[in-house]
Amino acid sequence: MSLRRKVLIVEDEILVGMDLAMSIEDAGFVVSGPYKSSAKALAALEADEPDLAVLDLNLGRDETSEKVAERLEQLGRPFVFLTGYSAASHPVTRRFPRAQCLSKPVRMDAVTAFLRQAY
């Protein structure tokens, strides 16, 4: 059994998702994803629970990662939102006051710093 923490990545932009995955793996974590939709992320989450998560807030096509955040909160798993919008004014981020928000374009060292701090 691996002692490395598993990070779920939900990101609809493929290049950003790949960059996140590589940076997170390079930081010593195991990666699940990136998943481009909430449905796929939820299926992966239920099949093999992550320790923490990085969630793109807006997934396109009027979809958000809110349902994934709800499930992670139920499981007591920390997560961070990534957004290109004002996090303070977004209704989803207001529902999850304990979640950290990072603005896009995101610095990978900020993401890995969150992951290390969260666990």
N, C-alpha and C positions, 0 to 999 in steps of 0.2 A: 504494500500500500504506500502511495506517495504522500510525503509530508508537505509537498508543495501545494499552495492554495490554488484553487480553481477559480478562474475569472470568466464570467459570462459576458460576451460582447454583443450588443445590439446596435447595429449601425447600417443604415441603408446605402451609404456611399461606399462602394466596393474598395476604392483606393484608401479611403480613411480607415475602413475596417481592417484592411490588410496591414496598414501602418500600425494601427493600435495593436493588432495581434502580435506582430513581430516585436514591437517595443515591450509589450507585456511579457512575452516569452523570454526576451533577452534579460528582463528584470528578475527572472526566476520563477514566474508563475506558470501554471498550466492554463491553456486557453480553450474555452468552449465558444465556437463561433468564428467569425462574426455572423450573426443572423440578421437578415434584412427585414423581417417582419415580427410583430409581437407573437403571432401564432406559432411560428417556428421556434422562437426563443422560449416560449412557454412550454412547448413540447420537449425541448432539450432540458429545460430547467426541471421538469417533472421526471424525466428519465434519469438524470444525474445532477443532483443539486450542486450548484456552485457555492463557493464560500463568499463571494462578492461579485459585483457587476459594474460594468460601464455601459450606460444607456444613452444612446442618441435620443433626445427628447422627441423630435419630429422625424417620423419615418417616411414622409411623403404620402401622397394619396389620402390626405386628411387622417392619417394614422399617427398615434403617439405611442410611446413605450409605457404608458400609464398602467396598463394591466400587468405588465411584467414587474413594474415597481410595486404595485399592490401585493403581488405574490411574494416578492422578495421581502417586503415589510412583514408579511404574515410569518415568514420563515425566520425573521430576525437577521436577515443578511444585509450588510451595508452595500450601498450603491452610490454612484455618482452620475449625474446627468451631464451630457454634453449638449450645448445648444448654440445656435447662431443668433438666437433672439435674446431679448432681455429676460433673464431668469426671474427677476423679481416680479415682473408683470405677468408671467405665464401662469394660467390657472393650475396646471399640473404640478409645477414646482411648489406652489403654495400649499398643495395637499400633502406634501412630503417635506416638512420643515427641517427634518434632520438630515436630509440628503444634501450633499454638496453639489454645486453647479459649476461647471467650467465652460467658459466661452470659446466658441470656435472662431478662428482656427485654434485648435488646442495644442498646447505644448505637451509633448509626450512625457517629459520629466514631471509635469504637474499631475498627470494621470498616475504614473508609477509612484509618486510621492503619496497620493491619496491611498493607493492600494496598500502600500507599506504601513501607513499610519492606521488604516482601518483594521489591520490584523497585526 
